[in-house]
């Protein structure tokens, strides 16, 4: 009997889902930070996310950026985990 090395479709779907969720987190956080730094907008994603800063600074502490910066590259870590799953 030959051993198969193919991943089941459900495992492939989970891997892709984990990778895409990491990419969305990373991209969303970077876009929020970029838009705030460039234009100083008070909200992000058509008003769904309110940009809050550390008092007296321009350092974002809310939204996707606030989440990602606390775990330092959280999205990239999730993407790396997804690539390691297969």
N, C-alpha and C positions, 0 to 999 in steps of 0.2 A: 504494500500500500504506500502511495506517495503522500507525503505531507503537503498540505496546501498552505500557501503563504498569503492568500488573498484575505483582505479585510472584509467582514460582512458589511452590507450596505448601511445598516443602522450605526455601526461603529464609525464608518466614514462620515455619515451625517452628523454625528456628535462631534467628531474632530473638526469638521468645517464650521459647525455652530460655535464651538469654543473659540476657534481662530477668529471668526468674524466678530464675535462679541469683544474680544481683545482689541481688534482693529478699530471697531466703533468707539470704544472707550478712549483709546489713544488719539484717534483723529478728532473726536469731539472735544476732548480736553485741549488739544493743541489749537483747534479752531476757536474755542472760547477765549483762550489766552491771546491769540493773535488778534481777534476782532476787538478785544478790550484794549490791548496795547496800541493798536493802530487808530481806532476811532473813539475809544472811551465810552462805548455804548453801555447803558445801564442794564440792559437785558441781552439775552442770547436765545437763539432758536425762536424767533418771533415772540418774545416775551415770556416764554415758558420757564426760562432760567434767569433768576435775578443775579446780577454780578455784585457780589459783596466783597469788600476789601478789608485788609487789616487796617484799623484806624490810623490815619496819618500817612498811609503809604499807597502805592498802586499795586500791591501784592494781592492777587485774587485768593480768596479762601472759600469760595462757594462753587456750586455747580460741579460739572465734570472735572474741571481743573482742580477744584478743592479736593475731590475724591482721589484723583490720580496723583497729586503731588504728595499726599500723605503716605502713599505706599511706594512712591518713587518708581515711576515707569510701570505701573500696575498693568496697563494694557499690553506692553511688550512682554511682561512675564506670562500673561495669559496666552499670548500668541506662541511663546516658546513652549509652553506646556502642551498646547494643541499640536505643535509640530513634533513633540516627543511622544505623543500618544500612539501613533502607529508603530 
